[in-house]
Amino acid sequence: MSLPMLYALAAIALFVLGLHGVLAYRHLLRKILALNIMGSGVFLLLVALAERAVDGPDPVPHAMVITGIVVAISATALALALLLRFQALTGRTELPEE
């Protein structure tokens, strides 16, 4: 098994683990963390696909990953701010039951 294939399998495992966290938990902080884990899986998959080139790694997916990390940090900060606002208004950090 090649190293890029191992990275791709690890990326799929991270994405599935994050998807389980998003679907299984009602606590909003856990959902935010699960979304970050899913994003890490996508970033790892992009890096693994960039390494499959014959004449060296492709720099475009690496640039996309760096940009994605910046966007993910900003989105996480916004989600945490919204979580704090939701907690201040309702006193809860979990989604209501349906």
C-alpha positions in Angstrom: 0.0 0.0 0.0 1.4 3.4 -1.0 1.6 6.3 1.3 -0.9 8.5 -0.6 -3.4 5.6 -0.4 -2.8 5.4 3.3 -3.5 9.1 3.6 -6.7 8.8 1.5 -7.9 6.0 3.8 -7.2 8.0 6.9 -9.0 11.0 5.3 -12.1 8.8 4.6 -12.0 7.6 8.2 -11.8 11.1 9.5 -14.7 12.3 7.4 -16.9 9.3 8.5 -16.0 9.9 12.1 -16.9 13.6 11.8 -20.2 12.7 10.0 -21.1 10.4 12.8 -20.5 13.1 15.3 -22.7 15.6 13.4 -25.5 13.1 13.1 -25.3 11.4 16.5 -24.9 14.3 19.0 -27.3 17.1 20.0 -24.7 19.2 21.8 -23.7 22.1 19.6 -20.0 22.2 20.6 -19.7 18.6 19.7 -21.3 19.3 16.3 -18.8 22.1 15.7 -15.9 19.9 16.6 -17.3 17.1 14.4 -17.5 19.5 11.5 -13.8 20.5 12.0 -12.9 16.8 12.0 -14.8 16.4 8.7 -12.9 19.4 7.2 -9.6 17.8 8.3 -10.5 14.7 6.4 -11.2 16.7 3.3 -7.9 18.6 3.6 -6.0 15.3 4.1 -7.7 13.8 1.0 -6.7 16.9 -1.1 -3.1 16.5 0.1 -3.2 12.8 -0.7 -4.5 13.4 -4.2 -1.8 16.0 -4.8 0.9 13.5 -4.0 -0.3 11.1 -6.7 1.3 13.1 -9.5 4.2 11.4 -11.2 6.5 14.4 -11.6 6.2 15.8 -8.0 3.3 17.1 -6.0 0.8 19.4 -7.5 0.9 22.9 -5.7 -2.8 23.8 -6.5 -4.4 21.4 -4.0 -1.8 22.5 -1.4 -2.8 26.1 -1.9 -6.5 25.1 -1.7 -5.8 23.3 1.7 -4.0 26.4 3.1 -6.9 28.6 2.0 -9.4 26.1 3.4 -7.6 26.1 6.8 -8.0 29.8 7.1 -11.7 29.7 6.1 -12.3 26.8 8.5 -10.7 28.8 11.4 -12.9 31.8 10.6 -16.0 29.6 10.3 -15.2 27.9 13.6 -14.8 31.3 15.3 -18.2 32.4 13.9 -19.9 29.2 15.0 -18.5 29.5 18.5 -19.7 33.1 18.8 -23.1 32.0 17.6 -23.0 29.2 20.2 -22.2 31.7 23.0 -25.1 33.9 21.8 -27.5 31.0 21.7 -26.4 29.9 25.1 -26.9 33.4 26.5 -30.4 33.7 25.0 -31.7 30.2 25.8 -29.5 29.0 28.6 -28.9 25.7 26.7 -26.1 24.4 24.5 -28.1 21.6 22.9 -30.6 21.6 20.1 -34.2 21.2 21.2 -35.8 17.7 20.7 -38.1 17.3 17.8 
